[in-house]
Amino acid sequence: MSNFTLTHRFDVIIVGSGGAGLSLALSLPDHFNIAVLAKSNLTDASTFYAQGGVAAVLDESDSIEQHIHDTMIAGAHLCERDAVKHTVEGGKPSVDFLLKHGVQFTLDEKQQLHLTREGGHSKRRIIHSADATGKAISTTLVEQAKQKENIHIFENFIAIDIITTHKLGHLEQENRAVGLYALDEKTENVHTFLAPFTALACGGAMKAYLYTSNPDIATGDGIAMAYRAGCRVANMEFNQFHPTCLYHPQARSFLITEAMRGEGAYLRLPDGERFMLRFDERAELAPRDIVARAIDYEIKRLGIRHVWLDITHKPAEFVKEHFPTLYARLMELGIDITKEMIPVVPAAHYTCGGVVVDENSQTDITGLYAIGETSYTGLHGANRMASNSLLECFVYGMSAAKDIENKFEAEFTLPDVPVWDATQVDNPDEDVVILQNWDELRQTMWNYVGIVRTTKRLERALHRIEMLKREITEYYQDYHVSKNLIELRNLVLVSEMIVRCAMQRKESRGLHYTLDYPELASELRKTVLTPPNFEVEQPLVNA
């Protein structure tokens, strides 16, 4: 392996090419010199796989206050109201941004944006592109970014760590991000990227779990890098399990959109019973935590592998028109959803916690931003409401762009930064250690830190994770970095955060359900982890 290192200088570095990262890149002025780093190809991001849509108040029968109200209820009142208000008020500007860049949304018979409804929403307020909204948004924004001369794209680059002034030894100065190191997976060279502004838009961390709807890139890289750099992280105990992912032994698990339940699909047991009516008066349209927990309960109670999602009572043409992508994909697997029920199980889907930011996506470190699923804005509280996540990406991407533009100084001088030193490490004899630790970590998280938790399970999980963390740290220090090693290093740290946050929450609220504390606590608190020693504080939430 070569030790040759390249150094690049930009005005803004963006890690991630999903909706959050590209909305920032496309909202910055054209005179900004921008780098966009994608761990894989540009569309390999959670945005691409989103089926539902973007929540926004567009109908005259709806209101900003009603969207705020629905979000607060879905988030078990742990949402921070200022963040919810900021996001919801950004709904119409976000839609305008997407339309301006050419995203094609589904229209109704009046040639206006078609609005559908999803779990937790009291009104139809979800704009969508059939059942493949994320694909429409991702491909459109990617094409727009490729056409911009000031946006420089680096595919198959995985960020390793943030470079800060404090890490460089300038402790007398404020701690400022000045760039990052990243591995070019194709050449195996480590590059140095320098800029006065860096944004982490790397998605969430649900690859920490054995079963997930997320793409392989969702390894918590941004959250782990920000924490190691000195940023606070909050509410990592709230991990959303999507209630309905395909159960199929011969196919990779993928999400069955919540919009299907929004359009009248039922959840059934093997005997045909609609069981959700026993758990919540909203039945299939209850928030995701309630639906996922109900499915998990029934699977364990009956000793079955999955439940069924049934839309066969709807006209076949209606199903094909509203869900063309799912219809075609499931037909390839021999399932005709107009005539047959779909086998479904819950799977890890969304990281509600993340790096603490303000309404401009600014973290605790000057010049470092976190956007989208990487961040904790206060929007989601204890449970993300459907289709609020894409909205958050665009609102905070645009807010970050304005903040960076206002703070940018053309004469900003970057400090001297040493190149990546790989002279003290060896090539690994075998990568089976990484594979073994990866499998053990994800099994541990699934078995002990899943939909239903106990204190004993969490303690067991923490014990195993601490041992794995020591092994991975030693391996990282001794051997050349690789994509798998970087991801595993990040996943084990983020898994530790999830467990430590879960151990601190002595109640069951939203996505965190523990048999030892089944009731709600009287106080509304968020769980905050402060580097470097996981110091935990629980300030009151502005709800």
ZAMARGU-4260 file (C-alpha; in steps of 0.2 Angstrom, whole numbers, plus 5000, padded with zeros to 4 digits):
<rodrens>
0) 5000/5000/5000 | 5006/5017/4996 | 5008/5031/5009 | 5006/5044/4996 | 4994/5057/5002
5) 4985/5071/4993 | 4979/5087/5000 | 4964/5097/4994 | 4958/5114/4999 | 4939/5120/4998
10) 4928/5132/5005 | 4915/5119/5011 | 4917/5100/5013 | 4901/5090/5013 | 4902/5072/5019
15) 4887/5063/5011 | 4877/5064/4995 | 4859/5061/5001 | 4845/5074/5003 | 4854/5083/5017
20) 4871/5085/5009 | 4865/5089/4992 | 4852/5102/4998 | 4867/5111/5007 | 4878/5110/4992
25) 4864/5117/4980 | 4859/5130/4992 | 4876/5138/4993 | 4881/5152/4982 | 4890/5147/4965
30) 4906/5156/4970 | 4909/5143/4984 | 4921/5129/4980 | 4913/5114/4987 | 4918/5096/4989
35) 4905/5082/4991 | 4912/5065/4998 | 4901/5050/4995 | 4906/5033/5003 | 4900/5024/4988
40) 4891/5030/4973 | 4881/5046/4974 | 4864/5039/4975 | 4869/5026/4988 | 4861/5035/5003
45) 4846/5033/5013 | 4837/5047/5004 | 4837/5036/4988 | 4827/5022/4997 | 4814/5033/5005
50) 4797/5027/4998 | 4785/5038/5007 | 4787/5057/5004 | 4790/5074/5011 | 4778/5081/5025
55) 4773/5099/5022 | 4758/5110/5025 | 4751/5113/5008 | 4732/5111/5009 | 4721/5125/5015
60) 4712/5113/5027 | 4729/5110/5036 | 4739/5121/5047 | 4757/5124/5053 | 4750/5122/5071
65) 4742/5106/5067 | 4758/5099/5060 | 4767/5104/5075 | 4754/5096/5086 | 4755/5080/5077
70) 4774/5080/5078 | 4774/5083/5097 | 4761/5069/5100 | 4771/5056/5089 | 4787/5061/5098
75) 4779/5057/5115 | 4781/5076/5119 | 4800/5075/5119 | 4801/5085/5104 | 4809/5103/5106
80) 4795/5114/5101 | 4806/5128/5093 | 4814/5115/5082 | 4798/5108/5077 | 4791/5125/5073
85) 4807/5129/5063 | 4805/5113/5053 | 4787/5114/5049 | 4787/5132/5044 | 4801/5127/5032
90) 4789/5114/5023 | 4783/5126/5009 | 4801/5133/5005 | 4807/5115/5005 | 4794/5110/4992
95) 4798/5125/4982 | 4817/5121/4983 | 4813/5103/4976 | 4802/5109/4962 | 4814/5122/4957
100) 4827/5109/4955 | 4816/5098/4944 | 4809/5084/4956 | 4794/5077/4948 | 4780/5073/4961
105) 4764/5064/4959 | 4749/5075/4954 | 4731/5073/4957 | 4717/5075/4944 | 4717/5094/4946
110) 4736/5093/4941 | 4740/5099/4959 | 4752/5090/4970 | 4744/5074/4977 | 4744/5073/4996
115) 4744/5056/5005 | 4743/5052/5023 | 4754/5042/5034 | 4755/5036/5052 | 4753/5050/5065
120) 4747/5063/5053 | 4730/5070/5056 | 4729/5077/5038 | 4735/5073/5021 | 4751/5082/5019
125) 4763/5070/5011 | 4769/5075/4994 | 4777/5060/4985 | 4782/5053/4968 | 4772/5037/4968
130) 4780/5025/4980 | 4798/5030/4976 | 4799/5048/4982 | 4817/5046/4988 | 4823/5039/4971
135) 4815/5054/4962 | 4823/5067/4974 | 4840/5058/4975 | 4842/5056/4956 | 4837/5074/4952
140) 4848/5082/4965 | 4863/5071/4960 | 4861/5077/4942 | 4859/5095/4947 | 4875/5094/4958
145) 4885/5086/4943 | 4880/5101/4932 | 4888/5113/4944 | 4906/5118/4941 | 4909/5123/4959
150) 4904/5106/4966 | 4918/5093/4966 | 4912/5075/4968 | 4923/5062/4976 | 4915/5045/4975
155) 4921/5030/4986 | 4929/5041/4999 | 4926/5037/5017 | 4929/5050/5030 | 4940/5044/5044
160) 4941/5059/5057 | 4938/5077/5058 | 4953/5088/5060 | 4951/5102/5073 | 4963/5116/5080
165) 4963/5107/5097 | 4968/5091/5089 | 4982/5101/5081 | 4988/5107/5098 | 4981/5125/5096
170) 4973/5124/5113 | 4973/5143/5116 | 4961/5145/5101 | 4943/5140/5100 | 4940/5123/5094
175) 4937/5124/5076 | 4935/5111/5062 | 4947/5114/5048 | 4944/5098/5038 | 4946/5079/5038
180) 4955/5064/5033 | 4947/5052/5021 | 4951/5036/5013 | 4950/5033/4994 | 4944/5016/4994
185) 4950/5012/4976 | 4968/5018/4978 | 4969/5015/4997 | 4977/5032/4999 | 4972/5043/5013
190) 4968/5061/5008 | 4968/5077/5018 | 4953/5089/5014 | 4954/5106/5021 | 4941/5120/5023
195) 4934/5133/5035 | 4918/5124/5035 | 4914/5105/5036 | 4896/5097/5036 | 4892/5079/5041
200) 4877/5073/5032 | 4882/5054/5033 | 4865/5047/5038 | 4861/5036/5053 | 4868/5021/5062
205) 4855/5007/5060 | 4868/4995/5052 | 4872/4993/5071 | 4857/4981/5071 | 4856/4964/5063
210) 4840/4967/5053 | 4838/4984/5045 | 4830/4993/5031 | 4845/5005/5029 | 4858/5004/5015
215) 4876/4998/5019 | 4882/5015/5021 | 4872/5019/5037 | 4886/5015/5050 | 4885/5031/5061
220) 4901/5038/5053 | 4896/5057/5056 | 4890/5054/5074 | 4906/5045/5079 | 4917/5057/5070
225) 4908/5072/5078 | 4909/5064/5096 | 4928/5060/5094 | 4930/5078/5089 | 4922/5085/5104
230) 4903/5087/5100 | 4889/5082/5111 | 4877/5068/5106 | 4859/5067/5112 | 4844/5054/5113
235) 4853/5039/5105 | 4842/5027/5114 | 4828/5032/5102 | 4830/5020/5087 | 4815/5018/5076
240) 4811/5001/5070 | 4800/5002/5054 | 4785/4991/5057 | 4784/4983/5040 | 4799/4977/5031
245) 4798/4962/5019 | 4801/4945/5027 | 4808/4934/5013 | 4822/4921/5016 | 4829/4923/4998
250) 4828/4942/4996 | 4837/4956/5005 | 4825/4965/5017 | 4817/4981/5011 | 4805/4993/5017
255) 4786/4991/5013 | 4781/5010/5013 | 4770/5016/5027 | 4759/5025/5013 | 4752/5008/5010
260) 4744/5008/5027 | 4740/5026/5024 | 4730/5020/5009 | 4720/5007/5019 | 4731/4991/5020
265) 4728/4980/5036 | 4740/4971/5047 | 4734/4953/5050 | 4739/4938/5060 | 4740/4921/5051
270) 4722/4917/5055 | 4717/4934/5047 | 4714/4944/5063 | 4717/4963/5062 | 4727/4964/5078
275) 4731/4982/5078 | 4714/4987/5084 | 4718/4978/5101 | 4733/4990/5103 | 4728/5007/5098
280) 4712/5015/5092 | 4721/5022/5077 | 4725/5004/5072 | 4737/5003/5057 | 4739/5022/5057
285) 4746/5023/5075 | 4764/5030/5076 | 4778/5018/5071 | 4784/5014/5089 | 4766/5007/5093
290) 4764/4997/5077 | 4782/4990/5078 | 4780/4985/5096 | 4763/4977/5093 | 4770/4966/5079
295) 4785/4961/5089 | 4773/4956/5103 | 4762/4946/5092 | 4777/4937/5084 | 4784/4932/5101
300) 4767/4928/5108 | 4763/4916/5094 | 4780/4910/5090 | 4779/4915/5071 | 4792/4923/5060
305) 4781/4937/5053 | 4764/4945/5051 | 4755/4950/5035 | 4751/4966/5027 | 4735/4965/5017
310) 4729/4977/5003 | 4720/4964/4993 | 4703/4972/4997 | 4708/4987/4987 | 4705/4987/4968
315) 4720/4980/4958 | 4722/4996/4947 | 4722/5007/4963 | 4736/4996/4970 | 4746/4996/4954
320) 4744/5015/4952 | 4749/5020/4970 | 4763/5007/4972 | 4770/5003/4955 | 4788/5001/4962
325) 4783/4989/4976 | 4771/4980/4964 | 4784/4976/4952 | 4798/4972/4964 | 4786/4960/4974
330) 4780/4952/4958 | 4799/4948/4954 | 4798/4938/4971 | 4782/4929/4966 | 4770/4940/4977
335) 4756/4948/4968 | 4750/4961/4981 | 4734/4964/4972 | 4729/4946/4977 | 4741/4940/4991
340) 4746/4947/5008 | 4764/4953/5011 | 4775/4944/5025 | 4782/4958/5035 | 4793/4961/5051
345) 4800/4976/5060 | 4818/4981/5056 | 4829/4995/5062 | 4826/5010/5052 | 4830/5027/5058
350) 4841/5035/5071 | 4831/5049/5080 | 4846/5055/5091 | 4862/5062/5084 | 4875/5076/5085
355) 4867/5091/5095 | 4865/5106/5083 | 4856/5123/5083 | 4843/5128/5070 | 4857/5132/5058
360) 4864/5114/5060 | 4880/5121/5069 | 4887/5109/5081 | 4897/5113/5097 | 4913/5115/5086
365) 4915/5131/5076 | 4914/5127/5057 | 4907/5110/5059 | 4889/5106/5054 | 4878/5091/5055
370) 4862/5089/5045 | 4849/5076/5043 | 4849/5059/5051 | 4867/5062/5058 | 4860/5077/5068
375) 4849/5079/5084 | 4839/5095/5080 | 4825/5091/5093 | 4812/5088/5080 | 4809/5070/5082
380) 4809/5068/5101 | 4806/5050/5106 | 4799/5045/5089 | 4800/5052/5072 | 4784/5055/5063
385) 4783/5048/5045 | 4790/5059/5032 | 4797/5072/5044 | 4814/5066/5041 | 4816/5071/5022
390) 4808/5088/5027 | 4822/5090/5041 | 4835/5087/5028 | 4830/5101/5017 | 4825/5114/5030
395) 4842/5112/5039 | 4852/5110/5023 | 4846/5127/5018 | 4848/5134/5035 | 4866/5128/5036
400) 4869/5136/5019 | 4863/5153/5025 | 4873/5152/5040 | 4889/5147/5031 | 4887/5161/5018
405) 4885/5174/5032 | 4900/5168/5042 | 4912/5165/5027 | 4928/5175/5027 | 4937/5175/5010
410) 4954/5178/5019 | 4952/5164/5032 | 4969/5156/5035 | 4969/5137/5037 | 4983/5131/5049
415) 4996/5119/5044 | 4990/5101/5045 | 5001/5085/5045 | 4998/5072/5032 | 4991/5055/5037
420) 5005/5045/5044 | 5004/5026/5040 | 5022/5022/5043 | 5019/5014/5060 | 5006/5002/5055
425) 5006/4985/5046 | 4995/4976/5033 | 4983/4965/5043 | 4987/4946/5042 | 4968/4942/5040
430) 4952/4952/5040 | 4942/4938/5049 | 4944/4948/5065 | 4934/4963/5058 | 4920/4951/5051
435) 4919/4942/5067 | 4917/4958/5078 | 4905/4965/5065 | 4894/4950/5067 | 4895/4949/5085
440) 4891/4968/5088 | 4875/4967/5077 | 4869/4951/5085 | 4872/4959/5102 | 4863/4975/5098
445) 4848/4965/5090 | 4846/4953/5105 | 4849/4965/5119 | 4845/4983/5113 | 4830/4980/5102
450) 4812/4985/5102 | 4809/4979/5120 | 4823/4981/5133 | 4828/4977/5151 | 4841/4983/5162
455) 4850/4966/5162 | 4850/4965/5143 | 4858/4983/5142 | 4871/4978/5155 | 4875/4963/5145
460) 4876/4973/5129 | 4887/4986/5137 | 4899/4973/5143 | 4901/4965/5126 | 4903/4981/5117
465) 4916/4987/5129 | 4926/4971/5125 | 4924/4973/5106 | 4929/4992/5107 | 4945/4987/5115
470) 4949/4974/5102 | 4944/4986/5088 | 4954/5000/5095 | 4970/4989/5096 | 4967/4983/5078
475) 4964/5001/5072 | 4981/5007/5080 | 4991/4992/5073 | 4985/4990/5055 | 4982/5000/5039
480) 4964/5008/5038 | 4951/5000/5027 | 4933/5004/5024 | 4927/4989/5034 | 4938/4994/5049
485) 4933/5013/5049 | 4915/5008/5048 | 4917/4995/5063 | 4926/5008/5073 | 4912/5020/5071
490) 4898/5007/5074 | 4905/5001/5090 | 4906/5019/5097 | 4889/5023/5091 | 4882/5006/5099
495) 4890/5011/5115 | 4881/5028/5114 | 4864/5019/5111 | 4867/5008/5126 | 4873/5021/5138
500) 4858/5033/5133 | 4846/5018/5135 | 4853/5014/5153 | 4850/5032/5158 | 4832/5033/5153
505) 4822/5026/5168 | 4805/5026/5159 | 4796/5019/5143 | 4793/5033/5131 | 4791/5032/5112
510) 4804/5021/5104 | 4813/5017/5121 | 4802/5003/5129 | 4809/4994/5144 | 4801/4981/5155
515) 4809/4987/5170 | 4802/5005/5169 | 4785/5003/5159 | 4778/5020/5164 | 4781/5037/5158
520) 4792/5048/5170 | 4785/5064/5176 | 4799/5075/5169 | 4803/5078/5151 | 4821/5076/5148
525) 4834/5072/5134 | 4849/5061/5136 | 4865/5070/5132 | 4882/5062/5130 | 4897/5074/5132
530) 4915/5069/5127 | 4927/5063/5131 | 4920/5052/5145 | 4902/5049/5141 | 4897/5061/5155
535) 4878/5061/5155 | 4867/5076/5159 | 4848/5077/5157 | 4843/5096/5154 | 4824/5099/5153
540) 4818/5100/5135 | 4809/5116/5129 | 4793/5107/5126
</rodrens>
